[in-house]
Amino acid sequence: MKVTVSIIASLLLVTASQLTIAADDPTVATVNGTNLKKSMLQFYALERRQVDPKSTVPIDKLTTDLVNMALLKDEAIKKKLNNNDDFKARMDFINLSMLSQVAMIDFLDNNPIPEKRLKEEYDARIGQIKVQEFKASHILLKEEGKAKEVIAKLAKGKKFADLAKENSTGPTASKGGDLGWFTEGTMVKPFNDACFNGNKGDLVIVQSQFGFHLIEILDQGEKVKKVQLAKVALNIAPSSETYDKIFAEVSTFYSENNTSEAFEATLSKEDAKYKKLEANDIKVGDKTIAGVGSARELVRWAYKSDKGAISEPMQFDNTFVVAHLAEVKEDGVAPLEQIAEEMEIAAKQKKKGEQISKEMEGETDMQKLAEKIGVPLSTNSAINFASYSVPGIGQEPRVIGVTAALNKGEISKKPVIGGTGVFMILVEEVTPAPETADYTNIKQQLNSRYASVASGSLEALKDKYGVVDLRYKFY
């Protein structure tokens, strides 16, 4: 389903921002008039992979990240954060680093190292490292019995190459099983070990993940002497002297800072030598705390203490902790002071959305509306009622819901106030869902949902009969 959406403002920031997901390549998004190019998206994806090689972040998530970065950049410029000395020093270093890398790449591209020089360097560094070589042929078979039958035929005078062409299921069958020369470690381990431990002229049967190999060792290179290395792991643990010294320091800290005021005052000093960690929304059943690890004792202490309490020193592995219970959120409706900041942000978003929505009302021509409010149109062809988000924009359930209710060629009756902007929607194309022929996956989803409901019903029964779980006081 394609939807033309006029995006008016990002409600994530206090100031209005314009955001457009452009349909034409190579621009992937436009933020406040600045085009974010496909190349920038590729650089960002490469950077993510360098940090975490196993990372497989979806393109729409990467695009959303870039959009948020651009919005934050604009906000920083508005506040003139780019003019402070620290920022300029960082940018100078980044320019120095990047330009030096580019200069080196350019030099190597325009001054390639001669082949002779490369060979000299290879011989000096790697070429002298001796690796044993082998020459062999093999016949790959599915069953060990078949391999023994081939050996029997060899004993009767049949040629190995002919039998390989007739029986081998491997890629070298057409060459009579000939593998040529190869170095140790090239083949799978069972094959490699057979060649390494065998002798010239041997016929050996080994099994690998590919099947059964009948190997004929045709020749062996010069044997290479090897040395087996052992890794010695030394466990470095604090001595009793170190333990006593640190415990004494922690105990002194506790005795001097056993009130909320003293605790916060000490940790707010610039030269504070203690590491402050904050753990939010600790649940009664939690067993771990971020930055500390397994800390069930600390969780139990928190639920038995009052706001402002300071814990005695506790040890978790090699870490000593003195905790301050800074906030307690009771069951039920939260008091205004605890959620004042969230309420303020939500109120500003709502008010801003209503104001922008009012400016957009009354216009049914999307192009004229875009010109009126000064933003370009964007087209999105991947909106699905089953989705949780709009690609390139983020989670927008209202946009998805309104879009699904419109027919082809129909425009939304009024602007839709979402979480990231205010939208007018025109459905350009509707693609009917394909008919379901196999209901296996749907059945599995329903069974999984049923299991979840069954678990929830147990919690409902606990609430109904007033069952209170107090195990946290003891375990």
N, C-alpha and C positions, 0 to 999 in steps of 0.2 A: 504494500500500500504506500503510495507516494503522498506526502503531505507538504504543502507550502506553508511555512511557519514564519511569521514576522516576530522576531525576538526583540523585545524592547529593552529590558533591563535585567542585570544580574542582581538578584535579591540577596546574594551571599555577602555583598559589600554594602556599606552604608551609602556610598555614592552610586549614582546610576551608571551602568556600563553597557555598551552595545556589543553583542556577540552574534556572529553569523557563521554557520557551517556552510561553506561554499560548495557548490556542486561541481565546479570545474577544477580539474587537476592542473597544476600541482598544489594549489592552495587547499589545505585541509580545514582551515578555520580562520575567521577574521575577528579580531578582538579590538574594539575601539578604533577601527580603521587600519589596524596592523595585520597584514596577512601572515599566517603561520603556514609555512611551506611543508611539502611532503618530505623534503630533505631534512628539515628540522625534526620531524617525527621519526625519521630513520636514525638520526644521531641520538635522539633520546632513547629509542628502543635499544640501540647498541650500548649506550651507557648503562641501561638497566641490566642488560645481559652480562656486562663486564662485572657488575657488582654481584649478580646472582646468575651464573650460567644456566641454571635450571629454570629461570624465570620465563613464563609464557603468558605475558600480560596481553589481553585482547587489545586490538587496535583502538576501539572506541574508548577504552579506559586510558590508553596512552594519550589519545587526543584530548580527553577531558582534563588530564593532568596538565597538558600544555596550555589549555585554555585557562585553567586556574593559575598557572604560573604567570601568564600574560596579564591577567587581572591584578594579581599581586604586584607585578612589576609596575603597572600603571599607578597603583595606589602608592608604591614607594616613591615614584617620580613626583606625584602630587605633593607628597610630604617632604620632597627634596632630600630623601635619604641618599640619593646618588651623589650628593655634594659633600658628604662628610669625608674626613681624611681616611678613615678605616676602609670605606668602600673604594676610594680611589686607589689606595695601596693594593687592595686585593685585585682590582681590575688591571693595575700595572703588572702585577705578577702573572695573571692569567694571560695577558697579551704577550709578556716575555716568554712564557712557557709554550703557548700555541705557535707564535711566530718562529721560535727556535725549531720546533718540530717541523713546521711547514718548510722552513729553509733547508733543513737536513733532508727531507723527502725530495725537495726540488733539486738539491745538489746530487743526490744519488740517482735521480731520474736522468739528469743531464750529464752525469759522469759515471757511467756504469763501471763496475770493477771488472778488469780484464779476466778472461777465463783462466789464464795462466796463474794470475795472482790468487784466484779462488782455489785452484787446485793445490797451490803451495800451502795456503792456509789450512785446507782440508787435510793434507798430508801431515802438517805439523800438529794439528789438534786431534784429528779423528782417524786419519788414514793409517796411523801406526797401531791402532787398536785391532788386534787380530780376532777374527770371528771364524769359527770352523764352518766349512762349506760341505754340502752333500749333493750327490747326484742320484736321483732315484726315479723309478716309474711306479705307478700304483693302479690298482683296479678297485673301484668303489662298488660295493655290493650291499644289498639290504640284509642279507642273512649270513651268519658265520659259516653255516653248512655249505653254502654256495662257494665261499672262498676256499674251503677244503677241497671241493670238487675241482676247482680251477688248478689248485696245486697238484692234484692227481693227474690232470691233463698235461701239466708242465713236465711231470716226471715221465710221461710217455712220449716226450719230444715236441709237444706243441710250443709255439713261440709265444712269449709273454705279450708282445705287441698285438698279435692276432687275437689272443684271448681278451685283451683289454678292449679292442674294438667290438668284439662280440658280446661281452658281458658287462663292462663298466657302465655305471650310471652317472659318472662324473664328467666334468667339462673337457677333460683331456682324453676321453675315449677315442676321438677321431685321430689323435696323435699317438695312439698305441699306449696311452697312459704316461707318456714321457713328461716329466716335470722339469727336466733340465737341472741346472745347478741352483741351489738356494742356500741361504745362510741359516745358521741355527737360530731358532725363535721365530722363523717365518711361518711355519706350519702350526696347526693346532697341537696342543701339548702331547697327547698320546702319539701322534705321528712324529713329532719332533724327537721325543724321547726314544722311540724305536730306532730312528736313524742315528741318534747320538750314541746309544748303548750297543747298537749292532755293529756288524763288520761288513766289509765289502763282499757282495755275493749272497748275503742273507735274504731269505724270504720270510717276512714277518706279517702276522695278522694282528691288527689293533682295531679297537672300536672308538669312534668319536661321535659327536652329535650329528654327523652326516651319514653314518652307517659304519660298515666294516671295510677296512682298507687292507688289501693285500699288497704289501710293499716289497719291491725288489731294490735293494741298495746296490746301485751300479758302481759308485765310487765315493770316496771320502777324501776331503782335503786334509791338510796337516792338522794334527791334534793340537788343541790350544790349552795350555795350562790355565786352570781357573782357581780362584781362591774364594772360599765361602765366607761371607762376612756375617757377623752376628750383631744384632742391635741390643745394646745394654740400656735399659730404662732405669733411671734413678729417680725415685720418688722423693721430691723435695717437700718436706713438711716442717712446720715451725717447731722449734725446740721448746722445751718447757720454760726456758728463760724468756724466749720471745713471747710465749703465751702469757706468762705472768706479767710481763711488762705492758702488753697491750690491754690485758684485763684491768690492770691498775689504772691506766689512762682512761678507759671507758668508765670505770667506777668513779673516778674523779669528775669526769664530765657529768655523770648522773647526779652526783651529790651537789654540784654547783649549778645544775640546770634542771631541777626537778619541778619547775612550774612552766606553764605555757609561755609566759612573758620572757623568762630567762632563756628558755629553749629557743624561741624564735629569734631573740636578740643576738644570741651567740652565733647561730647559723646564718644570720643576715650579714655578718661582718665579712668584708672583702677578703680578709686573710684567714677565714675559717678553714681549718685543716680537716674538717670532717665532711664526709660525703652525704649530702641530703637526698633522699629518695622520697617520692610521693606515690602513694598507692591509693587510687580512688575506687569507690564502689566495691568495697570488699564484701563478699557475700558470706553468710553464716557457715556455709558448707565448704568454703574455699580451703584448699590445702597448701596452695603456693601463693607467693606474692612476687610480682615482677621486680627484678633486681636483687631479690633475696633468695628465691628458690623455695624449697620445701620449708614452710614456716607455719605449720598448723598451730603450734603453741602461741604464736603471735596473734593469729586470728581469734583464738579462744580468749586471749587476754582482752582484745579489743571489744568483744561482745559481752564481757563481764565488767567493763570499766565505763566510767562516765566521761563526757566530753571534757577535754583539757587534761586528762590523765597522762602521766609520764611513766613509762614502763621501766622496771629495773633492767639492767643489761641482760640480753639473751644472746646465746651463741647458736648460729646456724652454719654448719660446716666450718669454714675458716672466716666467718664474718660475725662480728659482734654488733648487736642492734640495740639502740635505745629509742623507743617509739613514743611518738606524741599523737594522741587521739585528737586530731584537729576538728573533726566534724562528725556528727552523728545524725543520720537520717532515719527518723522513726517511721514505722508503718503508717499507712494512710496518706492523706493529702499533705503535701510538703508545704511548709510555711513560706510566705512570700519572699523573705530574705534569702532563702536557699535557692530560689529559682528566679530571682529578680533580673539577673543578667539575661537568662534565656527568654524571659517574658518580654524584656525590652527589645531584644533582637527580633522576636516574633512580631511584636506590635509594629516596629518600624517596617518590617517586610510587608505586613498586611497593609499598612497605610500607604506605602510606596506603590504597592500593586494596585490598590484602588485608585490612586491618583493617575497612574499611567493608563489603567484600564479606561478611565473616564475620557482621557485624551484620544483614545482609539475608537471609542464608540461612534456609531453613525456612519462609518465608511465601510462599504461592502466590496469595493474594488481593491484588491490586494496591492497592486502596483501603486495606486494613488495613496493608499495608506502608508506604504513604505516611504514614499516621497514626502508625505506629510510629517512623519515622525523622524525622518532622516536616517533610516536603516535599510540595507539591502534585504532582499528576500533570500530564503534558503530552502532547498528541497531535500527531503529525507525519504528514502525509498525502503527503509527497513523497520517500519513501525508495525508491530504485531500485538494483538490484544493480550497474548500470553506473556509478553515481555514485561520486565520490571523497569526498563529504562529506554530512553531515546538515544540512539548512537550519536556521540559527539556532543550531547547536551547533558545527560545524566538521568537520574531517577525523576520521572515526571508522570506519575500515575494519572493525574487529571488530564493531561494532554492525551495520553493513550486512551483513556476512557471516552473523552469527547470525540476523538478521531474515529474510534470504533463505531460510534453511534451515527456518524455522518454517511451520506450516500455520495457516490461519484458526482463531482461538480458542485457539491454543497459546501457552504462556508459556515463556520461556527457563528451562532447567533450573537454572541458577545465574546469579548476577550476572556481568555482562560488564565487565571492567576496561578502560576506554578511555583515550584521551589527555587528555580533559577532564573525565571523571567516571566513576562506576560506575553501570551501567544494569541494570534489569530490564525485559524487553521482552514485551509482549503484542500479538500480531497481531490486529487487529480486522477487517481487510478485506484481501483479496488481489485485485488487478486483473490478469488475464492479459495478457501482452504481445500486441499486435495482430500478426496474420500479416503477414509480409513479402512484398510483391508485387513490389517493385523492388529488385534486389540491386546496383544501380549503385554506391551509396555504400559498401556493404560491400566490393565489389570494389576500389574505390579505396583503402579503408583497408588491405586486405590487400596491395595492391601497394606502398603506402607503407611498411607494416611490413616487407615483403620487402626494400625498398631499405635500410632501417635495419639489418636482419639482415646484409645483404651487406657493409655498411660495418663492422659489428662483427666479421665473420669475418676481415677484413683485420687488425684489431687482434689477434685471436686468433692469427693466423699470425705476427705480429711477436713475440708473447710466446712462442710455441712454439719459434721458431728463434733467440730471443735477440737480436732486432734492437733496438738502442738508438739513439734519435734524439738526436744531439748537435749538431744545427744551431743550438740556442740559444746555443752558445758563439761563433758567428760571425755570426749574423744577428739 
